[in-house]
Amino acid sequence: MMKIAIDAMGGDHAPKEIVLGALKAVDEIPNLQITLVGNQSEINKYMTTHPSISILHTEEVITGEDEPVRAVRRKKNSSLVLMANEVKEGRANACISAGNTGALMSAGLFIVGRIKGIDRPALSPTLPTVDGKGFLLLDVGANADAKPNHLLQYAMMGSIYMEKVRQFNQPRVGLLNIGTEEGKGNELTRKAYELLSEAPINFIGNVEARDLLNGAADVVVTYGFSGNLTLKTIEGTAMTLFSMMKKQFMANTKTKIAAVLAKKELRELKNQLDYSEYGGAGLFGLQAPVIKAHGSSNSQAIFSAIKQAVEIVDKEVIPTISSEVLKLTEEKGE
């Protein structure tokens, strides 16, 4: 029996969309048990009695305005902290929240705990590509700074995830840089390039940000600061592009007719750019799967995140990362 704990009060559309996503998951995924953590009376507004869903009641919530580390330490009965405790104490195999990102990362680090040998976890969303396969970008903000060895660990974790969960054969790993030539970039990327070249992964060299959505690599490695800038730029560009298109299509009667005729194709394009279909952003490097769903997640995005968590547990991603990191540590004689 697979058990998933979910923060029912996290996200812009909680608890409604969280509950609906959970109900869809238990109907479609066999042998799944979900614990919704949050205000029972609020959850019950959208809940239909289901034998595979239980509620852990609490009225305390960590909001988006709370300072992450302080909130995790002080709000010990919050839905997010109690969710992480379910994993720590072995009552759940994985956990998911669409709430405060910083608080989830803190709870993951302090409560769930790191895999032995992993220096820093990485926040890792899967982003869309033209061919529909998507690519994994890590880190996008768990750590603003990093050392070359951290990027090596990110690359190994990302490669294992894409191979086991997304079924990529020998995933191509690229290092995000300002040029594709070897020797480009700053001291961090040059040293990381050397480590990645010697690692037991399919490293293809440097990749540029402009080529990411064209599928330049299956796993793109960078440090949190540049990763977050890249993620926000992609998100912002997509939103702005659709806003501009909508404005043009609404300009006059002729363009409005064109919009109606192209409605199906435009919806397909929007869905292709919607990375919620791939699930949430995994916080890789922890002792159990911790998934950050997008703050504006609807029920489908929550369902995708649940499916993602189940796959990570089923495909034994965490034990594989642990053994590979141990091997790497032994080879270095550390």
Buried (B, 14 or more C-beta within 10 A) or exposed (E): EBBBBBBBBBBEBBBBBBBBBBBBBBEEBEEBBBBBBBBBEBBEEBBEEEEBBEBBEBEBBBEEEBBBBEBBEEBEEBBBBBBBBBBBEEEBBBBBBBBBBBBBBBBBBBBBBBBEBBBBBBBBBBBBBEEEBBBBBBBBBBBEEBBBBBBBBBBBBBBBBBBBBBEBEEBBBBBBBEEBEEEBBEEBBBBBBEBBEEBEBBBBBBBBBEEBBEBBBBBBBBBBBBBBBBBEEBBEEBEEEBEEBEEEBEEEEEEEEBBEEEEEEBEEBEEBBBBBBBBBBBBBBBBBBBBBBBBEBBBBBBBBBBBBBBBBBEBEBBEBBBEBBEEBEEEEEE
